[in-house]
Amino acid sequence: MEKFWEHYENLDEYVYVSDMDSYELVYMNRKAREAFHVPSIETVMGKKCYEVLQQCATPCTVCTNAELTPGGFKRWRYYNAVLDKHLILFDTMIAEDGRRYRIEVAVNVNDEEEREKALDRYQNLEMLVNNALGIALQKPTPDETIQTLLEHLGHILRGERAYIFEQNEDGSDDNTYEWVAAGITPQKQNLQHVPPEACASWYQQFQKQSHVIIRDLETIREQEPTLYQVLKPQGIRSLVVVPLEMDGAVRAFYGVDNPPADTLEDTIGILHIMGYFITASLKRRGLMRKLQDLSYRDQQTRLGNRYALQRFVEEYYAEESLGVMFCDITGLKRVNDEQGHKAGDEMIAKAAESLQEVYGEYQCFRFGGDELLALCLGISEEAAREKERLLKAAAREKGTV
C-alpha cells in the first residue's frame, strides 16, 4: 500500500523518512536521491540514515529525534558536508503501523539571497502548521477543523478559494468543503455531482504524479473541454490540486484557486505537507459519522431512533409549525405469532419504506416495536392531509395495513 510520504516525490526540496528507533531509511524523494547519488530507494532500504545522509558510522550528535513529537515541527539550520550545502531543516514525527517515523524536509539556502527567500517562504509554512495543529486539538468536530484548515491555507497561500472534493457513491465528485476570500463568489452549491468525466484526467494524473497544476486555464480549452467548462464559470485562472488518499485509494482531492503566479511551486509543497492533516481529519469525521449513525439510527429500518427523536424535540422551537404523523403497524403481533419474526421484520421494513418514501424530506423515527413517527417542520395543514393520503396508499400497496 502506498505510504503518505510518497506524495512528496516531486517536491522541490530534499525529503527523507527514517525509522526513529532503528535509524533505518524508508524513503527519499527524487530530489534527495539525485543529490545523494542514490539510484533507487531500494538500494538504501535498511541502511542507517546517518550512514547515507552524513556518511557517519554512528548516530549524528545533532540528531533531533529526542525533540520531536507527533505533529510538531522543529526548524533548525545545519551545514551538510556531504552535499556541501547550508540547509534549513523542518523535522516532524508521524506514528503509523506501530512505528515512529522521522520526516525531514531540507531546504538549500547556500547563498544569502536564496536563504532570505527560503526563510520568507517557510515562515508562513511553519505558522500554518502550528496553527493547524492548535486548531485540530481545540475544535470540537472534524468538520470545524477541516473548515478552519482551509481558511488558514487560503489566507497563507493567498488564493481566492480553497476546497475539498470527495467522490460519492455514483462515482461523481462533490465539493464538500469550501473557503472563499472576501469578494469571491462561493461555488460549493453549484459543484455537487460533478460528472466523473470532468475530473477523470486529474485522477489519472494522480496515479502518475502527486499533483495537478494549471498555470493558465486557457491552455486546456481545446484538450479538456469538459473540465474547462466546469472551471471557467468559477473565474479560475490557475489552480493547484493534490490527491487525498484513504484506505489505499485516491477518492478525494483538495486545492487552491488563483494563488499568485510566482508562488505556485510553494503552493504545491504546502498542500502536500498539509494533506496528511486533512486526510486524518476526514478519517476522523468518517468514524464520528459512523458512531453517530449507530447512536441515533434504528439499525433495522434506518429511521431515527428514540435518542434521535429526543434530540429533535430538545432542539425544536415551539414558534415553528409542526405536523405529526403517528403510525402503528397493524397486525404485527399476529404476523410474528403466525408466520414468525422474520416475516414480522419484513413487515416493519415495508412500513418504514412507505414512511420514508412519503416523508423523506422530513424527520422520520421508529420509537417502538411497531410505532413509527414523522415530524414535519413548517408543513401546512393542506400538505399534511395530502401526505396522509399518500402514506395510506403506499401502505396498502406494500400490504402493511
C-alpha positions, 0 to 999 in steps of 0.5 A: 500500500502506498505510504503518505510520504510518497506524495512528496516525490516531486517536491522541490526540496530534499525529503527523507523518512527514517525509522526513529528507533532503528535509524533505518531509511524508508524513503527519499524523494527524487530530489534527495536521491539525485543529490545523494547519488542514490539510484533507487530507494531500494538500494538504501532500504535498511541502511542507517540514515546517518550512514547515507545522509552524513556518511557517519558510522554512528548516530549524528550528535545533532540528531533531533529525534529526542525533540520531536513529537507527533505533529510538531515541527522543529526548524533548525539550520545545519551545514551538510558536508556531504552535499556541501550545502547550508540547509534549513531543516523542518523535522516532524514525527508521524506514528503509523503501523506501530512505528515512529517515523522521522520526516525531514524536509531540507531546504538549500539556502547556500547563498544569502539571497536564496536563504532570505527567500527560503526563510520568507517562504517557510515562515508562513509554512511553519505558522500554518502548521502550528496553527493547524495543529492548535486548531485540530486539538481545540475544535470540537468536530472534524468538520470545524477543523477541516473548515478552519484548515482551509481558511488558514491555507487560503489566507497563507497561500493567498488564493481566492478559494480553497476546497475539498472534493470527495467522490460519492457513491455514483462515482461523481465528485462533490465539493464538500468543503469550501473557503472563499476570500472576501469578494469571491463568489462561493461555488460549493452549491453549484459543484455537487455531482460533478460528472466523473468525466470532468475530473477523470484526467486529474485522477489519472494524473494522480496515479502518475504524479502527486499533483495537478497544476494549471498555470493558465486555464486557457491552455486546456480549452481545446484538450479538456473541454469538459473540465474547462467548462466546469472551471471557467464559470468559477473565474479560475485562472490557475489552480493547484490540486493534490490527491487525498488518499484513504484506505489505499485509494485516491477518492478525494482531492483538495486545492487552491484557486488563483494563488499568485503566479510566482508562488505556485511551486510553494503552493504545491509543497504546502498542500502536500505537507498539509494533506496528511492533516486533512486526510486524518481529519476526514478519517476522523469525521468518517468514524464520528459519522459512523458512531453517530449513525449507530447512536441515533439510527434504528439499525433495522429500518434506518429511521431515527431512533428514540435518542434521535427523536429526543434530540429533535424535540430538545432542539425544536422551537415551539414558534415553528409549525409542526405536523405529526404523523403517528403510525402503528403497524397493524397486525404485527403481533399476529404476523410474528405469532403466525408466520414468525419474526422474520416475516414480522421484520419484513413487515416493519421494513415495508412500513418504514419504506412507505414512511420514508418514501412519503416523508423523506424530506422530513424527520422520520423515527421508529420509537417502538416495536411497531410505532413509527413517527414523522415530524414535519417542520413548517408543513401546512395543514393542506400538505399534511392531509395530502401526505396522509393520503399518500402514506395510506396508499403506499401502505396498502400497496406494500400490504402493511395495513 
